[in-house]
């Protein structure tokens, strides 16, 4: 019902771009950046003076900086912006919209973002593995005997793990397979409901009727940039779920999420 509803509600859909620095529609996310070296600002305040003239810094620019010398990182989600700027003969004095601490040598980046050119989408999660971090809580499959050196495993319970399908994992990246709690390998490909291949040959025998469990290293998650320039992470989103934000960029995907559709 969810898929049918959204198929009717959204008339156009594209496969989203997930390349670094690119928007969902594949265009480069345009920014104009000016780098500067931080100065000692021992107290947390809104105003500091750069030791050199930097005429590129203008009112309305965002400021980000990595953590350095005791000063915390400033991220895009902090919404730190230049409220006023004075370009002197040899120095530039910056006033921010909120107090922040900077330190000598800290790399400050001032930038404009071209939000007017961003196109927003509703992002549909086509495939999301059902899983837990704790492999002990996942339904088990009972194995047939397998000998050291072989890659192929057969099990006696047909498709015991709902995430163990050709669409629900990244080739060569999981899920992990455990034999009575001991890691024996990583699923590389699924042949059918009772047979799968590991990335590397078995290092030891798997005895008949041993209990196998399956788990990814990390829960499925997706981090996106929203139209209001916020980074948001959704962990373990449901299959068929549409993210409740307007998305302009996919920053990262983990844990086997796939078949994403960007809906207009």
N, C-alpha and C positions, 0 to 999 in steps of 0.2 A: 504494500500500500504506500509506503514511503517513497519508493522509487517511482511508482506510477504518478503519485501526487506531484513530485518535483519534475517529472518529465513534462507534465502538463503546464506547471507553473512557469518553467523557464524554457524558452523556445530555442535558445542557442547555447551550445556547450563546446568547449575546446579542451584538448589535453594540455594541462598547464606546464609552462616552462619551470624547471627547478634548477636552472643554472645560476651560480652565484652572481649576484649583482644585477640580475635581470628580473623584470616584472613578469607576471603570469603570462602575458601575451608575447613574451620573448624580447621585448625592447629593453635596452639598457636603462637602469634607474638613474636618471640624470641628477648629478650633484655638482656643486661648485665648492671646492674645499680650499681652505687656507691653513697651512700648518704654522704653529708657533711654539716656542719653548716656554714652558711654565716658569713662573717666578715664585719666590717664597711668599706665601700668604699664610702666615702662622696661625692667624685666627680665621675662622670661617666667616667670610664677608662677601658682599656682592661686587666689590670693586677691587681690581688689581691692575698693576701697570707692567706691561711687557718691556723688557730692557732694550728693545729695538723697535723702530718704526715699522708698523705693518699695516699699510693702507688698504689691504684687501679685506680686513675685518670690518663688517658693516652691521648696522642695527638690524635685528631680525634673524641673524644667523644662529643656528644651533651650535652648541658646544658639546663635544665628547672628549674623553681622555681616559687612558688606562690607569689603574691603580699604580701609585708610585710614591716611594718615600714616606709612607704613612698617610698619604692622601687617598681617599677612596676613589674608585672608578666613577666616572660620569658617563652614563649611558643615554641612548636616545630616549629611553623610557622615563628619564628624569626630567625631560622637557626644560633643559637649561638653555636659555637664549640670551643674546646680546640685547640689553635694553637701551644702552647708550654707549657711545664710543667717542673718544677724543684722540685725534691724531696730532701729536705734538711735533716738535722739530726733530726729535730723535727717539721718542718713545710713543707707545700707544696705550692709553688707559681704557680699560673695558669695564663696564658696569653690567652685571647680569640681572636677570629677573628674579633670582633667588640666591641666597648665600651658598658658596661652595669654597672648599679649600684647594689650593694648588701649591705645588712645590717646585723648587729649582730642578730643571731638567725634565719635568713632566711634559710629555708630548700632547699639546692641545690641538684639537682640530675644530675649526670653525667652518660651517658649511650651510649652504642653501639647498633646499630640496625642491624639485620641480613637481610638487603635488598636483598642480593643475593638469599635468599630462598623464597622471596615473588613471588607469581604468580599473574599477572595482568589480569583484566577482563574488558570488556565493560558491564556496568550495564543497563539493560532494565527495564523501569518502566511499569509494566503491568496494574496497576489500580491506578488512581489518581483522587480523588473526585474534581469535579468542584464546587468551592465555593468562598466565600468572607468572610473577617472578619466581615463586616457590614451585619448583618442578614437582615436589611431593604432592601438591594439591591437584595435579592434572590427571585426568583419566589415563590409566596405564594400558599398554598393549603387551600381551604375553608372546614372547619370541619363540621361534623355532631355533634349533641349534645353528650357530654360525662359527666358522673357524677363523683363527688368526690369519690375517693377510687378505681376507676378502672384503669387498666394499658393500656388497648387497646384503640387506637384512629382510627377512620375511617374518611376519607376525601372524598370530592365530586369531586375533580379534580384528575384524575388518574395520579399518579407518577409526582407530580408537580415540584419535585426537582431532578435534574439529579444525584446528589450524594447520593440520598436516595435509595440505592439498597443493597442487601445482601452482595455484594462484596466491597462496597465503604465506609465502616466504620468499626471501631474496636468495637466488641461487648461490650456493656455497656459503651462506651466512646464517643458516639455521632453519628450523629449530635445532637446539642441541639434543642429543639422545643420551639417556642415562640408563645403565643396567644396574638395578637395585641401588640406585643412588650414586653410582660411579660413572663419570662422564666417559663415554666410549667413542664419541664422534659428533659430527655436524652433518645434518641432512643436506645433500647436494641436489638430489632430484627425486621425484616421486614417480614410480612406475605404474602403480595401481593402488587399490585400497588396502593391500596387504604387503606391498613390496616397495622399498625405497633404497637408494644408494647413499653412502656416506662420502664426504669429501676425501677422506684418507682411509686406507685399509685398517681393519681392526688390529689393535695391538695385542689383543688377548681373545680367547674363545668366548662366545656367548652360549651358555648352556641351554638346553631345551627347557621350556617353561619358565625361563627367567622373566622378570617383570621389567619392561621398558617404560620410561617416562620421557616426556618431551617438553622443552621450554626454550624460549628465546632468551638471550642475555638481557635484553631490555624490553620493557613494555612498549607497544606501539605508541609513537607520539609524532606530532607535527607542529613545527614552529612557523608562524606566518607573520608577515607585516600587514597591519591593517591600514585602511584609508586615512586614519588619523595619526599615522606614523608611530604606532605602538607595536612592539613585538609580543606575541601571545603564543603560549604553548598549550596544546591540547593533548592530554595523555590518555591512551586507551580509548579513542573515539569509537563509537559503535559503527558497524558496517551499515551503510545506507544513511549515515548522519550527514547533515549539512551544517558546517561550522556557523555559529551564531554571530559572526562578524563579517564585515565587508573586507575581503582580502585583496591585496595588490601584489604580494610577493610571497613565494614559499621559500623559507630560509633553510629548513632542514626537515628530513623525514627519517625515522628510525623504526625498527621492530617489525618490518614487513608490510607496512601500509602500501597499498598499490591501487591501481585503477581509479585515480583521482580525476574528477571532471570539474572544470571551472565553468559555472553557469552564469549567464548574463541575466 
